[in-house]
Amino acid sequence: MSDTQTILDKLNAFIERDKFSTSAWEERGLNPSEIEMCSTLQNLFNDCAENLIEATNSDFKPKQLKSILKRWLDSVNSSDYDTEEREFICDYFDQLSKIVSVDFKDNLNSWLYGKVLNTLFKVTSFFKGQEKIVETLSQDCNRCGSKLETFILRKEQGIPDYSWTIIQCNNCNEFNLLSTGPNIKELRFGNYKLEEQLPKTEYTEEQANTRLEQIKYFRKK
């Protein structure tokens, strides 16, 4: 079987899959999102895969395939989805990029975590590989006391301590405030998820804590 046919078979199998079924959500330990949203995303990914099939049949180059993925990713407004939904969306774009052998990680990191954060330092919590940890930052969760660790993979002088980060403990789902400090080029999250980043040029520590309390209140309602 030719490489092209293998790609086409994988893309067709991707289209046939019920990507946002109840079981697909449950496999991620999540409750299903609204049916209308799931249907919209299912159609979006199927249309994207159809475009990739057409491009593959036309012998498009990797740069052109990447442009197709970027166009479809840009059509999804990340603010319309919560953290778990955004990660689910990134998973499927990552799968499509690997089928057509396109490096799409930076695009997905920017969409998932924000362009500014991704420019200042590469976040690798979503794309985990073999990493050398040069330093580990740790703080206790305010509710359950779990260790919320941040693994520093690379440091570089001159990178500012850009933002306060609101994170969510994987153990008890409590929201906490994190500040990693300067000179961090690449990191990976430990036992937590990123919820929101607050630029230090706009937020004092007191204002960041106020925002933290707002998130705690409104997310629990």
C-alpha positions in Angstrom: 0.0 0.0 0.0 1.4 3.4 -0.9 2.1 6.1 1.6 -0.6 8.3 0.1 -3.2 5.6 0.4 -2.3 5.0 4.0 -2.8 8.7 4.7 -6.2 8.6 2.9 -7.3 5.5 4.9 -6.4 7.1 8.2 -8.2 10.4 7.3 -11.3 8.4 6.2 -11.2 6.4 9.5 -10.9 9.7 11.4 -14.1 11.0 9.6 -16.0 7.9 10.4 -15.2 8.0 14.1 -17.8 9.5 16.5 -15.2 11.9 18.0 -17.4 13.5 20.6 -19.5 10.6 21.8 -20.4 10.1 25.4 -17.9 7.3 25.6 -15.2 9.6 24.1 -15.8 12.1 26.9 -15.9 9.5 29.6 -12.6 8.1 28.5 -11.1 11.4 29.4 -12.8 11.4 32.8 -15.2 14.1 31.7 -19.0 14.7 31.4 -20.1 15.2 27.8 -20.6 18.7 26.6 -23.8 19.9 25.0 -25.0 17.9 22.0 -25.1 21.0 19.8 -21.5 21.9 20.6 -20.4 18.3 20.0 -22.2 18.2 16.7 -20.6 21.5 15.6 -17.1 20.2 16.4 -17.8 16.8 14.8 -18.7 18.6 11.5 -15.8 21.0 11.8 -13.2 18.2 12.1 -14.9 16.1 9.3 -14.7 19.1 7.0 -11.1 19.7 7.9 -10.3 16.1 7.2 -12.1 16.2 3.9 -9.9 19.2 2.9 -6.8 17.3 3.9 -8.0 14.4 1.7 -8.4 16.7 -1.3 -5.0 18.2 -0.6 -3.4 14.8 -0.3 -4.9 13.7 -3.6 -3.5 16.9 -5.1 0.0 16.2 -3.8 0.0 19.3 -1.6 3.3 20.1 0.1 3.6 20.0 4.0 3.5 23.8 4.1 0.2 23.8 2.3 -1.2 21.1 4.5 -0.2 23.1 7.5 -2.1 26.1 6.1 -5.2 24.0 5.9 -4.9 22.9 9.5 -4.2 26.5 10.6 -7.2 27.8 8.8 -9.5 25.4 10.5 -7.9 25.9 13.9 -8.2 29.7 13.6 -11.9 29.2 12.9 -12.4 27.9 16.4 -12.7 30.6 19.1 -10.9 29.2 22.1 -12.8 31.5 24.5 -16.0 29.6 23.6 -14.7 26.5 25.3 -13.5 25.5 28.8 -10.1 24.1 29.5 -11.0 20.4 29.1 -12.9 21.1 25.8 -9.9 23.1 24.4 -7.6 20.2 25.2 -9.9 17.8 23.5 -10.0 20.0 20.4 -6.2 20.2 20.4 -6.0 16.4 20.7 -7.9 15.9 17.5 -5.9 18.6 15.6 -2.8 16.9 16.8 -4.0 13.6 15.5 -4.7 15.1 12.1 -1.4 16.8 11.9 0.4 13.5 12.6 -1.6 11.7 9.9 -0.3 14.2 7.3 3.1 14.5 8.9 2.9 18.2 9.7 4.6 19.8 12.8 1.7 21.7 14.3 2.6 21.8 18.0 3.5 25.5 18.2 0.2 26.5 16.6 -1.7 24.3 19.1 0.2 25.6 22.1 -0.5 29.2 21.0 -4.2 28.5 20.6 -4.4 26.6 23.9 -2.3 28.8 26.1 -2.2 32.2 24.3 0.3 33.6 21.8 2.1 35.8 24.3 2.7 33.0 26.8 3.8 30.7 24.0 6.2 33.3 22.7 7.9 34.0 26.0 8.4 30.3 26.9 7.4 27.0 25.3 4.7 25.2 27.4 5.0 21.4 26.9 2.3 20.1 29.3 0.1 19.2 26.3 2.9 17.7 24.2 4.9 15.6 26.6 8.0 13.9 25.4 11.4 12.9 26.8 12.5 15.9 28.8 15.4 16.8 31.1 14.1 18.7 34.2 16.6 21.3 35.3 14.5 22.6 38.3 11.2 21.8 40.0 9.0 24.5 41.5 6.4 23.3 44.0 3.6 24.8 46.0 0.8 23.2 48.0 -2.8 23.3 46.8 -4.8 25.6 49.0 -7.6 23.1 49.5 -6.2 19.5 49.5 -2.5 20.2 50.1 -1.4 18.3 47.0 2.0 19.2 45.5 1.4 21.4 42.5 4.7 21.0 40.7 6.1 23.0 37.7 8.9 21.3 35.9 11.5 23.7 34.4 13.0 22.2 31.3 15.1 25.1 30.0 16.1 28.5 31.4 17.4 31.6 29.6 18.6 34.9 31.0 16.5 38.0 30.2 13.1 36.4 30.0 10.7 38.4 32.2 8.5 37.1 35.0 5.6 37.9 32.7 2.4 36.7 34.4 0.4 35.5 37.3 -1.2 32.1 36.4 -4.4 30.8 37.7 -4.2 27.0 37.8 -6.6 24.2 38.8 -5.5 21.2 40.9 -6.0 17.9 39.2 -6.7 16.2 42.6 -9.5 18.4 44.0 -10.2 21.0 41.2 -9.4 23.9 43.5 -8.0 27.0 41.8 -4.7 28.4 42.9 -2.4 31.3 42.0 1.0 30.5 40.5 4.0 32.7 39.8 7.0 30.9 38.2 9.6 33.7 38.3 11.9 35.0 35.5 14.3 33.3 33.0 12.0 30.4 32.2 12.3 29.3 28.5 10.4 25.9 28.6 8.3 24.2 31.3 5.8 21.4 31.9 2.8 21.4 34.2 2.6 18.8 36.9 -0.5 18.0 38.9 -2.6 20.9 37.6 -4.2 22.5 34.5 -3.8 26.1 33.3 -7.0 28.1 33.7 -6.1 31.8 33.0 -3.0 34.0 32.7 -2.8 37.5 34.0 -0.1 39.8 32.7 1.9 41.4 35.6 1.9 44.7 33.7 -1.8 44.8 34.2 -2.3 42.9 37.5 -0.7 43.4 40.9 -0.6 40.4 43.2 -3.6 41.7 45.1 -5.6 42.1 41.8 -4.6 38.6 40.7 -5.9 37.2 44.0 -9.1 39.1 43.5 -9.5 37.5 40.1 -8.7 34.1 41.6 -11.5 34.5 44.1 -13.9 35.6 41.2 -13.0 32.4 39.3 -13.5 30.3 42.4 -17.0 31.8 42.9 -18.3 31.7 39.4 -16.9 28.3 38.5 -18.7 26.8 41.5 -22.1 28.3 40.7 
